[in-house]
Each structure stands twice: as C-alpha cells, then as structure tokens.
Amino acid sequence: MDDLLREFLTETGESLDTVDNQLVKFEQDPNNAKILDNIFRWKRWPMPPRP
C-alpha cells in the first residue's frame, strides 16, 4: 500500500472516530449547536481553521 493511501485511510479512520464521539455527545445534549456543527465540519477536506 502506498504512503498516500495509508495516510488517507488513517485520517479517515480518525475522522470517523471523531464523528462517533460527537454523535454520542449530541445524543446527550441535542440542543447544542456547536456539537452539531462539529459533526458536519468533518466532511470538509481539508478542514479549514475555525475562528
């Protein structure tokens, strides 16, 4: 497996872990707009810096 593919798979796995954690948090606090923003932010590639 080449380095680029390995890096892509690693970063994708990390992103999915982050989304999983954010979904659990959102389930516990469904009115939290910041958590919801974090869930949808992961889909941007590359992720822009947040102000």
PETA-V913811 format. One record per residue. SS is DSSP state (a for helix, b for strand, c for the rest). PHI is phi as a letter, one per 30 degrees, with the letter a starting at -180 (* if undefined). PSI is psi in degrees with one decimal (none if undefined). Layout:
BEGIN
ss: (SS:SS)
phi: (PHI:PHI)
psi: (PSI:PSI)
END
This chain:
BEGIN
ss: (c:c:a:a:a:a:a:a:a:a:a:a:a:a:a:a:a:a:a:a:a:a:a:a:a:a:a:a:c:c:c:c:a:a:a:a:a:a:a:a:a:c:c:c:c:c:c:c:c:c:c)
phi: (*:d:d:d:d:d:d:e:d:d:d:d:d:d:d:d:d:d:d:e:d:d:d:d:d:d:d:d:b:d:c:d:d:d:d:d:d:d:d:d:d:d:d:d:b:d:d:d:d:c:d)
psi: (132.3:164.2:-38.8:-44.3:-42.0:-43.9:-43.1:-46.5:-38.8:-48.6:-35.3:-43.2:-41.7:-40.7:-41.9:-36.3:-42.0:-45.7:-41.4:-47.3:-41.4:-36.3:-38.9:-44.4:-41.7:-34.8:-35.4:-24.2:72.3:-9.1:6.5:103.5:-31.1:-40.4:-43.6:-40.4:-41.7:-36.4:-44.4:-19.5:-31.0:-21.9:-16.6:136.8:120.5:160.6:126.5:152.9:142.9:137.0:none)
END
